[in-house]
Each structure stands twice: as C-alpha cells, then as structure tokens.
Amino acid sequence: MMCREKVIEEMKQRVYRANIRLVDEGLIKLTWGNVSEINRELGIIVIKPSGVSYSTMNVEDMVVTDLSGNPIEAGLKPSSDMATHAYLYEQFKTIGAVVHTHSENAVMWAQTGRDVPAYGTTHADHFYGNVPCTRELTVDEIQLDYELNTGKVIVEKFKTEELDPEAVPGVLVKSHGPFCWGETSTKAVDNAIVLEVISKMAKETEILKSLEKIQEIPNYLLDKHYFRKHGKEAYYGQ
C-alpha cells in the first residue's frame, strides 16, 4: 500500500489541477469556485483554500481536513464551502469529488428556482432527467450554519424526489448556484462543464421556442433589400 504522505501529495496534485481546470474552462471568475476530493480509507478530504487567488495558488496551498472538514495540517483555511462538501460526502457514499462554481448559465437557472429541463440528447448523455433545483434556504438555515444547511437542502431534494446521485451528478441550489460531483475530481469537473453547457442550451431552447410566432421577412421585402445592394441594378449605398 502506498504511504499516507504519498497518497495525500497525489490528492493535492489532482485537486489543484481540477481547480485550475475550472479557470481554463471558463467556469469561474475571481475565487468563485472550489473542488475537493475524498479518501474514505484515510479519512481525509483535500480542498481548495479559502479566498486564495487562482493566479497565485499552488499545489502546497491545498488544504487537508478530516471527514468533518477540520484541518489536520498547519496552513491555510479550507474553502468556506467545506461543510457543504463534507456533508455531501457523508450522505452520498459513492462520490469521490465535489465541485462548486458560479458558472453563469447554471446560476441563471438557480436564480429562477427552476430545474434544468432535459430537452435533448446532450443532456440525456450525462444526466438522467432534469437537473434539480433545491428549495430556498430559510432565514434560520442561513443564519445558523449556512454551509452545512446548503448541503442538507441538496440531500433533502434528492431524498424527497428519490433521485440517484450517480445518475444525476449535479444540482442547483436556489438563488446560489451549481454543485456537481463524480467518482474522481476529473469526472466531477467534467460534470460541471456539462451542466453549464446544457444550462445554456436549455435557456436558448426556451428563448427560440418563445419566438415561434415571429414571421420571417416577406419575400418581396427580402428581394428589395438584397437586390438593391447586389446584382446588375444595385443602387444602394450609405
């Protein structure tokens, strides 16, 4: 078996690369995102540090915690979303990594409080059904352990609707944004990318659907505008 130190170092490398990939994929701005990975055998989680710029962050900055999110090494503080990640790991026993972003299109759906509908095969290739949106947190839930309660409303949504977190590897938290997960940090980031893409596709699909009754330009007007600039009898100029 690999020694504990080597396992932790490799976890830090993977978590660092996964966090940097969020930037490369355009899923985050400033410090609005985080990736974590769990090793259940060692009883540890590795996560991005709190408030550290992606432009200066390095592998050594990744924070190691116990399964409750308490740091077990000297150094930086874990992401402020640590309690959400830890609760998801506790409740979803098969996941190995969690990603949180504020990617624009997914956040738009979260702000409306709507599920992302399964409108096509791109969606169906990755999510078995709509991507659910949780209820709004209450005032008490926000004031008393906000990050933990964020995890709890996610799990509540999955239990209430009997959703499988492996078949639906992501969620929107009402008025907040997306959380995704997967077996590995690479897969969790993949799912965050997919969620952003299908969120945009669904938004644009609904916009196009709402325009169904708009009529195309009549042929006589089309002809007038095209041929006054093109062809033998063109005369138009500005």
N, C-alpha and C positions, 0 to 999 in steps of 0.2 A: 504494500500500500504506500502511496506517496505520502511524504511527511506533511504535517499540517501547514508548515510555513510555505512549502511549495504550492500546495493547493490554494492557499489564501493569495499568494502572489499571482497565480494564474487567474483567479477570480477577479482580482483588481485589474489585471490587464484587460480581461473581457468586458468588465463593467465600464472601464474608461473608454475603450473603443466603441462600445454601444452608445455611450453618452455623446461622444464626438460625432457618431453617425447621425444622431438627431439633428445636429447642426448641418452636416453635409447634405442631409435630405430635406432641409428647409422646414423641419417640423417645429423648431423653436426659435425664439429670439431672446436676447439678453440671457437670463438664467431660468427661463420658464420651462423647465423640464428636468426629468431625472430618470435614471434606470437603476434597478437593483437586481441582484442575483442571490439566491439562497443555496446553502449547502446544508441539508437537513441532517446528514450524518455527523457533521462537525458542529451543528447547532449555531451557524453563523449566517449573517446577511452582509453583503457588501453593497454600498450605495454611494451615489454622488454626494459630495459635501454640500453643506448649505451655503447658498449665496456666493459661490466661487465662480468667477467668470470662466466661460469655456475657453477663452483665448489664453488664459494663463494656467488653467487646470492641468495637472499631470497625474500619472498613474499613482504616485505616492499619496496623492490627496484623497483617494478613495477611502471611505470610512467603513471599518469593520464593526459590526454590532452583534449582540446576541439575538435570539429569535424574538425578543420583545422590543428590539430597537435600541437597546442600551449600548453605547460604545464600549468596546473592550480593548481598544488601543488608544494611546495618547495621540492627540492630533485635532483635526478639525471636527466640527459638529456634523452629524448626518443631515441630509435633506430634511426640510421642515415637513415633508410628506412621509417621513419614515413610518409613522404609526399606521398610515393607510396601507403601505406596502406590507408591514408586519401582519396586519390583520388579514389581508388577502392571502398571504402565505399560510396563516393558521387555518383559514376556512376552506381554501381551495388547495387540497393536499397534493395535487398533481402538477401544479405550476412551478416553474423554476426561476422565472424572472418577471419583473413588473416594470412597465414604462408609463410615465405620465408626461403629457405635453399640453400645450395650449395651442395646438395647431388650428389654424383659422377656421377651416370649414367644419371640422368636428365641433369646435366651440360654438359656431353658429347654431348647430342643431341642439347643443346642450342649452344654449340660451333660450331657445324656443320651448324647451322641455319635451321635445318630440324624439321618438325613436328614429333611427335612420332606416327607412324602408328598404326592403330587399327588392329593388327594381330590376335587377338583371344578373347575368351570369358572373360578371366580375365580382359582385357582392357574394353570390352563392358559392363561388370557389373557395371563399375564406371564412364566411360567417353563415351559420345555418339558421337563417331567419333574420329578422330585424336586429339592429344593434340597439339594445335597450337604453333608455334614459331613466335615471332614478327620480324619485320624488325630491322636492326641495327639503333641505335640512330645516329643522325647526330652530327657533331662537335659542332654546336651551341646548340643542345639539351643537350649535355653532359656538356658543359661549363656553360650554363645558366639554372640552376635549374634541375640538373641531376635526382634527385629522383622523383620529380614531373613529369618530362617528361618520366621517366620509366613507371609510372602509365598511362600516356597518350598514349604511344605506345601499351600498353596492351589493353586499351579500344578501341583504333583505330582498332586493329586487330579483336576484337570481333564485332565491328560495321561494318567493311568492309566485313567480311565474314558472317555476320548475325548469330553469334553464341550466344547461350543461356548460360550465366554463371552458371546457375543451372545445366544444362545438361553437361557442360564441365567445371568442377570446378577447373581448373588449366591452366597454361600457361608457356611457356618457353620464357624468354627474351633473344634475340640473344646475344651470347657471354657472357652472365651473368649467368642466372640460373632460377630455377622454383619459381613461386608464386602459391599458392593454397588458396582456401577459402571454407567456408561452413557456415551452419546455426549457428554452435557453434564452439568453439575452439577445442573441441574433434573431431568433424567431419572434420574440416579443417586440423588437423594433420593427421587424417585417410587418407584424400585425398592426402596429401604429401607423406605418406607411399606408397599408391597405385601407385602414379606417379613414384616414384623411382623404385618400383618393375616392373612395365610394361615397363619402360625405359630400364631396364636391359634385360627383356625378349625380347623386340624388337631388341635390339643390338645383343643378342646372336642368335636370329632367323635369322637375316641377315648374321651373320657370318656362321652359319650352311648352309644356303641357298647357300652361295658363295662356299661352299666345295662340292657341289653335284657331281661334276665330278671326285672327288678323288675316286679311286678304293680301295676296300677292299683288304687285303693281299690275294694272291692266296693260295688255299688250300694246295698245295704241300709245300709252304714255311711255312705256318701255322703249318702243321704236323711236319715238320723238327724241328722247334724251340720248339714246345711243347713237342714232344716225346723224344727229346734229353735230356730234363730235367726231364721228368716224364715217368713212366712206366717201364716195365721189362728191356728194352735195353737202359735206360738212361745212358749217359756218360758225360754230360756237367757239367763243374764246372769252376769257375773263381777264 
